[in-house]
Amino acid sequence: MRRFGFLIGGLTALLLGQPSLADAADPTAGTPKGAAAETQKGSAVVPLKNTAAAPAKDAAAPPKATAAPPKAADPKAAPPKAAEGAPKGSAVDTQKEWAPGDVIAKVDGTIINAEDFDAALSRAARQRYYHGKIDPNKLVELRRVVVDELIDEQLLLREADRRGVAADLADVDSKITAMDERYKDSPEWKAQRDQALPVMKERMIINSRKNQIEKVVRDVAPPDEEQLKAYYEGNKDLFTEPMRTRVALILLKVDPSAAKVTWEEAAAEAARIRAKIAAGTDFAELAKLHSGDKTAEQGGDMGYMHVGRLGAEAHQAVEKLAVGEVTEPVELLEGYALFKLLDRRPPRLRPLVDVRERAKDLYVRNKGDEAWTAFVARLRTGVSIWVNPEITAAAPTP
């Protein structure tokens, strides 16, 4: 199974889309969690990334026969190679210390073996630590998480049996058909399909059954007016706009690789412009004349922005200003800059009437999370669970 782990993970991630909470330990997720873009020191403006999350569904009706169809895969993307998507060394960074026949955990006598645990741990390592080796202490915590997820999976499958929830085989077959079509020209897929597909199909069937239960449990009712108001009042931080500043910029551009004398000349020019401003010359007019930034035509006006949109050096200089004041020359990656604080708006709580739909979505998502957490906890009630202590033993002190 491990031989095809990378291929399975890469292909099913593309077909099954983002994982649900119940899928945290399976190969349907290919994007590392918690990955964040790095901010280059000295940049005047830090690009904002879209962090909006889709609202989760929740509930308590009987399970339905089929789950919602997954997102379609991009037909133009290149097929993944056998080890695509795995960081260098990820297969060994999990530091296995057990044999394939070892017992990792037992759930009322049902065994979770080392092979299944190793496969789940490798998937989790690729998702969470995509760009490098795992710290030994973080590896211990990751092992604990993976063991818990495998235990929960056993309990969820038992619950699926109790409820008579079968996999949506039509959906599974459609995924396989889409996979064959998507990778019909891939030598890797043709060579490994017959051996890899049974493992992949088994995982799809397990996911289908788990997802149907999760969908039902998370299907909570929307809030009534009283509940909505209470949620809004208790979570005002979620509906408060952060402080915003309106800033104008004069940027004297310098090539980062330019000679020291060029940077010194730019610094001297920035100081001369700063002196003109102090003597009464209009900042906007000087921006139109001297700034190399795209805002020059607008007199350097960068508009309103949230705290953090400016780079570190620029932010530190601007936050000390009162409205109308201008910074001393600030050295940035792009050159030397002068900033003028045009306005500062304090944090503002948006009224409920303006955020009603967002509040409803957050309420449902939150209640769905609570329902799911409580549901999984209840599944453990009265269950005999044993975990091999060597798996979650603390990392040795170096």
N, C-alpha and C positions, 0 to 999 in steps of 0.2 A: 504493500500500500504506500509505503514511504517513497518508493521509486517513482510513483506518479503524482506525489503530493503537490509539487510545484505546478505541474500541468493542470491538475484538477483545480487547484486554487485559482489559477489565472483564468481558466475558461469559465468556471461557474460564477466567478465574480462578475464577469462581463454580462452573463445572461440573467443572473438572479438579482442584480442591483444591490442596493444597500441592505445590510443585514438588519433584522429586527432584534429586539433585546434577546429573544430566545435563540438567536443565531450567532451570538457573540463568539462562540468557540468553533464555528464551522468554516469551510473554505469559501463561502459565498461572499466574503468581504475582502477586497483587494486594496483598499485605501488605508494607509496607516492612520490610526486615531490620534487626535491631538497634534497633528502636524501643523506647523505654523510657519508662515513666510518670515524670513529674517529681514530686519530693518538695517539698512546700511548706515553706519554712523556718519553724521555730518550732512546727510541729505536734507534739503530744505523742506521737502514734503514727503511724508510716508504714504504710499498708496494704500487705500483702504480695501480690505478683502470682504467679500460678502459672507457674513456669518449667520444669515437667516436660516433657521431650521424649520423643516416642515412639521406641522402639528401632528402629534401621534393620535391614533385612534384607540378606543378603549371599550369595557362592558359587561353584560350579564345575561344575554339571550342564549338560546341553544346554539351550538356550533353549526355553521353552514357547510355545505358540501364542498365548496370551492373557495379558494383564496383569490384575492385581487391579482390580476395578471401583472407580471413584472415589466419593468421598462425594457423596451427593445434595444438590442445592442447596435452599436454603430457599425454598419456593414463595411465601412472603408478602413477600419482599424486593422493593423497588421496582427496576425495570429501570434499569441505568446509562445515563446520557446519553453522547453521543459523546465528551465529554472528561472523563467522571467518573473520579475516582481519580488524576488527574494534578495535580501541584502547579502553581501559577501560574508560568508561564514555563518549565516543565520542557522544553517542546519546543524552546526556544531556549537554555536554559542549558547544553546540551551543546556549544554553540559550534562548529557545523559550519564547516569550512573546506575542504570538498571537494565536487566535483560528483557527481551521481548515477552517472555512468559511470566514476568513478575506481575503481582497483583498490586495495582495502584490504589484501588478503593473498592468497597463493597456497599451495595444498596439493597438491604434486605436479602443478602445472598447473591444478588446479581453482580458479577465481577466487571470492573473496569480495568482492562489490562494495560500493560506498558505500551504496547504498540498503538492503541487508540489514544492513550494519553500523550505519547510522543508526537503523533500527528497533530493533535489539537494544540499542543504547546508550540509546535513549529508554526502553525497558522497564526496563533496569537502573537508570536514573536515578530512575524513578518508584518502584521497589522500595526503593532504598537511601537516597534523599534526598527523601523524600516531602514534607517540610515546608519546603523552601527551596532557594535557589540552591546550586550546587555550587562549592566552593572550587577554583580552577584546578589546584592540585596534586593534589587528590583526583580531579578530572576526568581528569587524565593517568593516574592509577592505574586508574580505572574503565575507561578506554579499553583499557588493557593487559589487564585482566580480560576484557572483552567480546571482544576479538580472540582471546584464548586459548580462550574458550568456543566461539566460532564455529569455530575450527580443530578443537577437540575434537569438535564436532558433525559436521564433515565426516568425521573419522576414524571416528567411531562409526557413521555411516551406511555408510561403506565396509565396516566390520566386519559390519554387519547384512547387507549384500549377500553378503559372503563366507560367512556362516553361513546364509544363506537365511531370515533373519528378516523376515517380512512384518508389516505393521500389522494390528492386530486391528480390521478394518473394522466388525465388528458392534458393537464398543464405541464406535468413532467415530460410527457412525450413531445409536447410542442417545444419545450426548451431543448430537448435532444435534437429534434428536427432543425431548429434554428441553429444549433451548434454545428450540425453536419453541413448545413448550407453555408454558414459563416466561414468554416475552416475547410471547405471542400478542396481548396488548392494548397493546403498546408501539408508538407511532407511529415512534420512531427505528428499532426493529428492522424493522418492515414496510418502511420507506423504504430501508434500507441492506442488508437481508438478502442480496439477490441478488448484490450486489457484494462484500460483506464475507465471505460464507460460504466462497467458494473459498479465500481466504487462510487463514481459520480452520481449514478442513478440512485443508489442506496442513500446517499447524502441528500439528494433532492427529495426523496420520499420522506425521510425523517423531517426535513425542514418544512415540508408541506403540512404534515400532521401538527407539528409544533406551532406553525404560524396560524393555523386555523384556530387553535385554542387561544393563542395570544390575542388574535383579532377579536374574539368574543369577549375575553376578559377585559380588554381595554375599551370596549364599546360602552363608555359611560354616557349618561344623559347630560345634555347641555345644561348650564346653570339657569335657574329662574332669576328674576330680577333681584331678589333679596340675596341670593347666593353670589350673584355677579358683583353687587355692590360690596359685599363683605370681602370678596376676593380682591377687588380693587383697593379697598381701604387697607387690607393687610399686606399688600404687595406694591406699595406706591413707587418703590424704587424701580420696578419694571416699567413704569409708565412715566418716568421722569427724564426729560431731555437733559443731557449733561451740559455743563457750561460750554459756551461757544465764544470764540473770539473772531473779530474781523481784523485782518492784518494786511498791510501794504508792504511791498517788497521792492528794494532796489538791489539787483544782483549784478555784480561785476564778474563776469565769467572768466575762469582761468582753467586751462587744461590741467588736469591732475598731474600729468607727467612733465609739466613746464618747469623750467629752471627756478631756483630759489629767488633770483632777482626779479623774475616776472611776478611771483607771488608778493614780493615786497612792494613792487610798484602798484599792484592792485590794492594792497592794504593802504598805501599812501593816498591813492585816489579816493578810496572809500572815506578816509579821514577828511579829505578836502570837501567831499560832498556833504559829510556830516556837519562840517563847520558852516557850510552855506545854509543848511537847514536850520541850524541854531541861530543864524543871523536873520532868518525870516523867509528864506526862499521856500517856495511851495514844494513839498515832498513829491506830489503827483507830477509836477512839471519836470522835476529832476529825474524821476523814474522814466518818463517818456524819452528823455534825452540820453540817459546813461544805462538803464537796466537792460540786461541781456535776457531777461526772463520773458515768457510769453504774455505776462500780465502788463508789460510796459505800456501798451496802448491804453490800458485802463488806469493808468497812473500807478501801477503796481498793486492795485486792489486785488487781493486773493479771495475776497468774500469771506463768509462765515465758515468756520471749521471747528470741529471738536478738538478737545485737548488730546494730544497724541498724534494729530495729523502732521504737525511740524516735526522735523528731526530733533534729536536731543539737544544739540547746541542752540538751535533756533528757539526751541521751546523754553530752555532755561533763560535765554535773554529776554524773550517776550513776556514771560510770566512776571517779571519784576517791574514791568512798565505800568504806568497809569495811562488812562485813555488820552491820546494826543501826543504821548512821548515817543521818542525814537531811540533805538538801541545804538550802542557803539558798534563799529564794524565787527561782524561775526564771521569767523573763518569756517567755510563749509567745504564739502567735497568739490562743489562746482565752482568755488571762487569765494569772493568776499561779499557780504550782504549787509544791508541796513533794513531794519524792520520798524514799521510804525504801527502802534496799536490804535486802530480806528474806533473799536467798540468792544465791549465785553458784556456778554449776556449771561446772567447767573443761571443755574439749573432751574428748570421749569417743569412742574407737574402738569401733565396734560389732563384735561378734564375727561371724565368717564365717557361723555358723549362722543369725544374724538377717538377714543381707543376701545370702544365697545367690542368690536369684532376681534381685535387682538386679545382683549381680556377673555372673551369666550374661548378662543382657541387655546390660550395658555391654561385656563381653568380645566378644560377637557384633557389637555395633555398631562397636567399635573395630577388630576384625579385618576387618569389612566395609569400613570406611573405608580401611584399609590396602590391602585387595585391590583396591578401586576405583581408588585413587590409582596403584598400581603398574600396573594394567591400562591405564589411560589413558596413562601414561608409556610403556608398551611399544608402544602404537599409534603413537607418534611415532618409534620407532626406524627409521632408514633412510629417513625421509620428508623430502623437500625442502620446507621451509617458508620462505616469504618474507613479511615484514610491512612495509608502507609505513612508513618511519621518521617521516613527518610525523604519523602517527596517534598515536604514543606519544612524541612529542618533549616534552621537559620544558617546564613552564609558564614563560613569560618573566618575568624579574624586574621587579617594578613600578618 
